[in-house]
Amino acid sequence: MVKYGLDYTRCRWILPLLLGIGVIFGIIALAGRGWLESQTLPYVQRASLWQNCRRPDQGGEWSCESLMDYAWGRAAAATYLVGFLLLVICFALAIIAFAIDTLRFNFIRGIGGLLFVAAVFSIMGLVIYPVKFSSEIDMTGINMFSWAYGFGWTTAIMEICLGFFFCCLPNYEDQILGNVKPTYFYSSP
């Protein structure tokens, strides 16, 4: 990307595209019911960020309780949701920043800083949830943190990595804008 500059049409939108993928993963984590699932038959427990569902046996009905009745459930949901909203704001700001013909590199660095703040909030929610869930809710059988929880961690890791990219991009401002003269290495005869 640095070699061709951000004016290169295909490379210009890579970072906002990756932020968009992070937003999609965050939506999957927020809406998914697979934060915690039973690992073996009979499947008796399933939980999301918002509720915990159980059934007594294989053919029984699922009975669900809201995790918002617990203070830690509200804290985990709120911190992860704040991190997700900051990610959506960063996505919108990145679209605006890369749509302008003359890039504002301090603006881009600010997006990177905001991504780090979003990552902190997301990680707080992702740590609060399993610690308090496993200590305060009785789990039956063998359970595992599953696919939706993994999408939450993927979103947090993407926030950290993209934060580094957005913060480091202004260091290559001259190369990106084409203000550096080419250096030719040759040996004289």
Phi, psi and chi 1 to 4 in degrees:
 res  aa     phi    psi   chi1   chi2   chi3   chi4
   1 MET       -  -38.9 -173.7  161.2   74.9      -
   2 VAL   -70.3  -33.4  172.9      -      -      -
   3 LYS   -62.2  -42.8  179.7  179.1  177.1 -176.6
   4 TYR   -95.4  -13.8  -65.0  107.2      -      -
   5 GLY    84.5  162.4      -      -      -      -
   6 LEU   -75.8   -8.9  -73.4  177.6      -      -
   7 ASP   -77.8  -14.3  -72.6  -27.0      -      -
   8 TYR   -66.0  120.3 -169.3   65.5      -      -
   9 THR   -61.0  -35.4   56.1      -      -      -
  10 ARG   -79.8  -30.0  -73.4  179.3  -75.1 -172.0
  11 CYS   -84.8  -20.7  -66.1      -      -      -
  12 ARG   -62.6  -32.9 -176.1  179.0 -174.6  103.4
  13 TRP  -103.5   12.8  -65.2  101.3      -      -
  14 ILE   -66.1  -47.6  -71.1  175.8      -      -
  15 LEU   -65.6  -45.5  -67.9  177.9      -      -
  16 PRO   -62.9  -33.3  -25.0   34.0      -      -
  17 LEU   -64.1  -42.6  175.8   69.2      -      -
  18 LEU   -65.6  -36.2  -70.9  172.9      -      -
  19 LEU   -64.0  -38.6  -84.1  175.1      -      -
  20 GLY   -63.4  -38.9      -      -      -      -
  21 ILE   -65.1  -38.7  -68.2  170.2      -      -
  22 GLY   -62.4  -38.0      -      -      -      -
  23 VAL   -64.2  -42.3  168.0      -      -      -
  24 ILE   -62.6  -43.8  -68.8  169.3      -      -
  25 PHE   -62.9  -36.7  -73.7  172.9      -      -
  26 GLY   -65.4  -39.1      -      -      -      -
  27 ILE   -63.8  -41.8  -69.5  170.5      -      -
  28 ILE   -62.1  -41.4  -67.9  170.4      -      -
  29 ALA   -66.2  -40.2      -      -      -      -
  30 LEU   -69.6  -37.0  -76.0  169.3      -      -
  31 ALA   -92.9  -16.1      -      -      -      -
  32 GLY   -71.5  147.0      -      -      -      -
  33 ARG   -96.7    7.1  -70.1 -176.3  168.5 -103.8
  34 GLY  -104.4   42.0      -      -      -      -
  35 TRP   -73.5  -40.1  -81.1   58.2      -      -
  36 LEU  -139.8  133.8  180.0  121.7      -      -
  37 GLU  -140.7  155.2  -67.9  178.8  -24.1      -
  38 SER   -68.3  141.2  -62.6      -      -      -
  39 GLN   -90.0  -30.0 -172.3  173.9    3.3      -
  40 THR  -124.0  162.6   57.4      -      -      -
  41 LEU   -68.8  148.1  -73.6  171.9      -      -
  42 PRO   -76.3  139.0   29.5  -32.8      -      -
  43 TYR   -72.1  111.3  -61.1  113.5      -      -
  44 VAL  -118.9   -7.1  -66.3      -      -      -
  45 GLN  -142.4  140.5 -170.9  157.3    9.8      -
  46 ARG  -150.9  133.7  176.5  178.4   64.6 -161.5
  47 ALA  -138.1  149.7      -      -      -      -
  48 SER  -119.5 -172.3   68.3      -      -      -
  49 LEU   -67.6  -22.2 -179.1   60.5      -      -
  50 TRP  -104.9  -27.6  -48.2  103.3      -      -
  51 GLN  -150.8  161.6   63.8 -176.2   -0.1      -
  52 ASN  -120.8  126.5  178.5   32.4      -      -
  53 CYS  -118.4  140.4  -62.5      -      -      -
  54 ARG  -134.8  156.9  -70.0 -172.2 -175.9  151.3
  55 ARG  -140.6  144.5   67.5  177.1  171.1 -176.9
  56 PRO   -70.4  -36.1   19.3  -26.0      -      -
  57 ASP  -146.2 -178.0   55.7    7.4      -      -
  58 GLN   -60.1  -39.4 -175.3   65.9   22.9      -
  59 GLY   -97.2    0.4      -      -      -      -
  60 GLY   -76.4  173.0      -      -      -      -
  61 GLU   -87.9  146.6  -62.1 -110.3  -14.2      -
  62 TRP   -75.5  133.2  -70.6   95.8      -      -
  63 SER  -114.8  127.1   63.9      -      -      -
  64 CYS  -113.7  146.2  -62.1      -      -      -
  65 GLU  -127.2  144.5   67.6  171.7  -34.0      -
  66 SER   -78.2  136.3  175.2      -      -      -
  67 LEU   -81.0   -6.9  -66.2  179.3      -      -
  68 MET   -76.1   -6.4  -61.7  -58.8  110.9      -
  69 ASP   -77.2  -16.9  -64.7  -22.9      -      -
  70 TYR   -99.0  142.6  -61.0   95.0      -      -
  71 ALA   -63.6  -39.6      -      -      -      -
  72 TRP   -68.9  -30.1   61.3  -93.7      -      -
  73 GLY   -66.5  -42.3      -      -      -      -
  74 ARG   -66.8  -38.1  -70.2 -172.4  -57.7  -90.6
  75 ALA   -66.5  -43.5      -      -      -      -
  76 ALA   -64.2  -44.3      -      -      -      -
  77 ALA   -66.6  -41.7      -      -      -      -
  78 ALA   -67.0  -44.4      -      -      -      -
  79 THR   -68.0  -39.9   54.1      -      -      -
  80 TYR   -67.8  -37.6 -171.0   78.6      -      -
  81 LEU   -67.0  -38.2 -163.8   57.9      -      -
  82 VAL   -63.7  -43.9  166.2      -      -      -
  83 GLY   -60.5  -39.6      -      -      -      -
  84 PHE   -67.2  -42.6  175.1   73.2      -      -
  85 LEU   -63.8  -38.2  -69.2  175.7      -      -
  86 LEU   -64.4  -35.9  -71.5  174.1      -      -
  87 LEU   -64.7  -40.9  177.0   64.5      -      -
  88 VAL   -65.1  -39.8  170.0      -      -      -
  89 ILE   -63.3  -43.0  -69.8  169.4      -      -
  90 CYS   -62.6  -38.1  -71.4      -      -      -
  91 PHE   -62.0  -46.2  175.9   64.5      -      -
  92 ALA   -64.3  -42.1      -      -      -      -
  93 LEU   -65.5  -36.0  -68.5  175.3      -      -
  94 ALA   -67.7  -38.6      -      -      -      -
  95 ILE   -60.9  -44.8  -65.5  -68.8      -      -
  96 ILE   -65.1  -44.8  -67.5  167.8      -      -
  97 ALA   -63.8  -40.4      -      -      -      -
  98 PHE   -86.2  -11.2  -74.2   96.1      -      -
  99 ALA   -81.7  -23.8      -      -      -      -
 100 ILE   -75.6  137.8  -61.2  171.1      -      -
 101 ASP   -63.5  -43.5  -72.1  -26.4      -      -
 102 THR   -98.1  115.7   55.3      -      -      -
 103 LEU   -73.4  140.3  -69.8  171.8      -      -
 104 ARG  -100.9  103.2  -56.0  -76.6 -174.4 -116.9
 105 PHE   -71.9  -28.8  -76.0   94.0      -      -
 106 ASN   -68.1  -33.2  -69.9  -27.0      -      -
 107 PHE   -63.9  -40.8 -174.1   62.3      -      -
 108 ILE   -66.2  -40.2  -68.5  173.5      -      -
 109 ARG   -64.4  -35.6 -171.5  169.3  -82.1  154.7
 110 GLY   -63.8  -37.2      -      -      -      -
 111 ILE   -62.2  -41.1  -66.4  170.9      -      -
 112 GLY   -61.9  -42.2      -      -      -      -
 113 GLY   -63.5  -40.2      -      -      -      -
 114 LEU   -66.7  -32.2 -163.8   57.6      -      -
 115 LEU   -66.1  -36.6  -80.7  169.4      -      -
 116 PHE   -65.5  -39.1  -75.2  123.3      -      -
 117 VAL   -64.1  -42.0  173.5      -      -      -
 118 ALA   -61.4  -39.5      -      -      -      -
 119 ALA   -64.7  -38.7      -      -      -      -
 120 VAL   -62.5  -46.2  167.2      -      -      -
 121 PHE   -64.6  -42.4  -83.3  104.4      -      -
 122 SER   -62.7  -44.3  -63.8      -      -      -
 123 ILE   -66.3  -36.6  -69.9  172.1      -      -
 124 MET   -59.8  -45.6  -77.6 -167.5  -47.2      -
 125 GLY   -65.0  -37.8      -      -      -      -
 126 LEU   -73.1  -20.1  -70.0  166.4      -      -
 127 VAL   -90.8  -39.7  168.8      -      -      -
 128 ILE   -60.4  -43.5  -69.3  170.1      -      -
 129 TYR   -57.8  -57.4 -177.1   84.3      -      -
 130 PRO   -70.7  -33.3   24.2  -31.7      -      -
 131 VAL   -64.9  -50.7  169.6      -      -      -
 132 LYS   -76.6  -33.1  -62.8  -54.8  -80.5 -178.1
 133 PHE   -62.0  -48.0 -168.6   97.8      -      -
 134 SER   -72.3  -22.7   60.1      -      -      -
 135 SER   -91.8  -25.5   66.9      -      -      -
 136 GLU  -109.4  -15.3  -67.1 -161.6   15.7      -
 137 ILE  -115.4  129.9  -67.2 -177.6      -      -
 138 ASP   -69.2  124.8  -64.4  -31.7      -      -
 139 MET  -109.9  134.0  -66.6 -171.5  -74.8      -
 140 THR  -107.0  143.4   56.4      -      -      -
 141 GLY    76.3 -165.5      -      -      -      -
 142 ILE   -98.5  121.5  -61.0  171.3      -      -
 143 ASN  -118.6  156.2  -63.2  -63.8      -      -
 144 MET  -140.2  150.0   64.6  177.8  176.6      -
 145 PHE   -79.7  129.1  -69.6   97.1      -      -
 146 SER  -113.0 -152.8 -170.0      -      -      -
 147 TRP   -63.5  -42.5   59.1  -87.7      -      -
 148 ALA   -68.1  -36.4      -      -      -      -
 149 TYR   -65.2  -37.4 -175.4   68.9      -      -
 150 GLY   -65.2  -37.3      -      -      -      -
 151 PHE   -64.4  -34.3  -87.1  107.3      -      -
 152 GLY   -63.1  -44.1      -      -      -      -
 153 TRP   -67.8  -36.0  -86.3  107.2      -      -
 154 THR   -62.3  -40.3  -56.2      -      -      -
 155 THR   -62.1  -44.1  -57.7      -      -      -
 156 ALA   -64.5  -41.0      -      -      -      -
 157 ILE   -66.8  -38.9  -68.4  168.3      -      -
 158 MET   -64.3  -37.1  -73.3 -178.7   76.3      -
 159 GLU   -62.2  -41.7  -71.4  168.0  -12.2      -
 160 ILE   -66.6  -49.6  -67.7  169.2      -      -
 161 CYS   -63.5  -44.5  -65.0      -      -      -
 162 LEU   -69.2  -29.9  -71.4  170.1      -      -
 163 GLY   -60.8  -42.1      -      -      -      -
 164 PHE   -62.7  -44.2  -82.1  113.6      -      -
 165 PHE   -61.1  -46.0  -83.1  117.6      -      -
 166 PHE   -67.3  -33.9  -85.5   94.6      -      -
 167 CYS   -75.1  -33.7  -75.1      -      -      -
 168 CYS   -85.9  -19.5  -65.9      -      -      -
 169 LEU   -58.2  -40.5 -166.1   60.7      -      -
 170 PRO   -64.8  -18.1  -26.4   35.5      -      -
 171 ASN   -65.6  -21.2  -65.9  -19.7      -      -
 172 TYR  -108.8   30.9  -60.3   99.5      -      -
 173 GLU   -58.0  -46.0  179.0  177.2    2.2      -
 174 ASP   -65.5  -40.3  -71.0  -28.2      -      -
 175 GLN   -66.4  -39.2  -71.7   88.3  -11.8      -
 176 ILE   -67.6  -41.6  -68.8  168.6      -      -
 177 LEU   -83.4   -5.4  -64.1  176.1      -      -
 178 GLY    79.2   26.1      -      -      -      -
 179 ASN   -90.3    0.8  -63.8  -26.5      -      -
 180 VAL   -99.1  131.4  176.4      -      -      -
 181 LYS   -74.4  142.7  -67.6 -178.6 -179.9  179.2
 182 PRO   -68.4  144.4   18.8  -25.9      -      -
 183 THR  -105.7  128.0  -54.8      -      -      -
 184 TYR  -109.1  126.9  -59.8  104.2      -      -
 185 PHE  -103.3  118.9  -64.6  100.5      -      -
 186 TYR  -148.2  161.0   63.2   93.3      -      -
 187 SER  -110.9  138.7   61.1      -      -      -
 188 SER   -85.7  147.2   58.9      -      -      -
 189 PRO   -74.5      -   12.0  -14.1      -      -
